[in-house]
C-alpha cells in the first residue's frame, strides 16, 4: 500500500498536527466520496421525514469550512462567496434548503473551493505557532479557543455529517464503505 493509493490515510506515526489534520482530511475525503458523481436527484434525495440531503450537506460544510477558517481562526470576515448573501449564509436552514436550487457542479465547486481555502488558512496559522496558540474566537469569561480546538471542531462536524452522508448515499445508489477504494479521486 502506497500513500499515492490512499492519500487520505493519516500517518501511522507523526506529530499532533499531522495526526489531527490527517484525521480531518480522511473525513473530508470520505465525505467527498460519499457525495461524488451524483445528479440533482441524487443530491436532493431524502430519507424519511429528514430534510437532510447530500447537496445540503455539501453546502453546509462549505460554509462551516470558511467560517471556522476565517471568523473563528483569524477574526477575518467570512468573505466571498458568502458575503453577498448576508446573514442567510450562516443560517443552517438556508444552507440546507437553498442547495436544492444549485446545480451539482456548483455544489461540488463550492465545497472543493472552501476546503482548499480552509487548508491554506490553517497551514498558514499553524506555520506561525502550532496548535496551542489562541484563535480569534473568544468565549466571554472563558478565553480564546485554541487552534487545536478549532481543528477538533471541524473533525466533529465532519464525523457527524459523514455519518449522515453514509446513510443518504446508500439509499441513493447503494454506495457503502468506510473509505474510498484504492486510488479514488473526485470525479465531479
WOTA-V132450 format. One line per field, one symbol per residue. psi: psi as a letter, one per 40 degrees, with the letter a starting at -180 (. if undefined). A space follows every 50 residues. Layout:
psi->???
This chain:
psi->hidddgeehiidhaidddddddddddddddddddeifiiddddeiihaei ehidddddddddddddddecdddeeiidaieddeeadddehddddddedd eiidddddddddddddddddddddddefeadeiiidhhhhedaiiidddd ddddddddddddddddddddddeehiidiiihehihd.
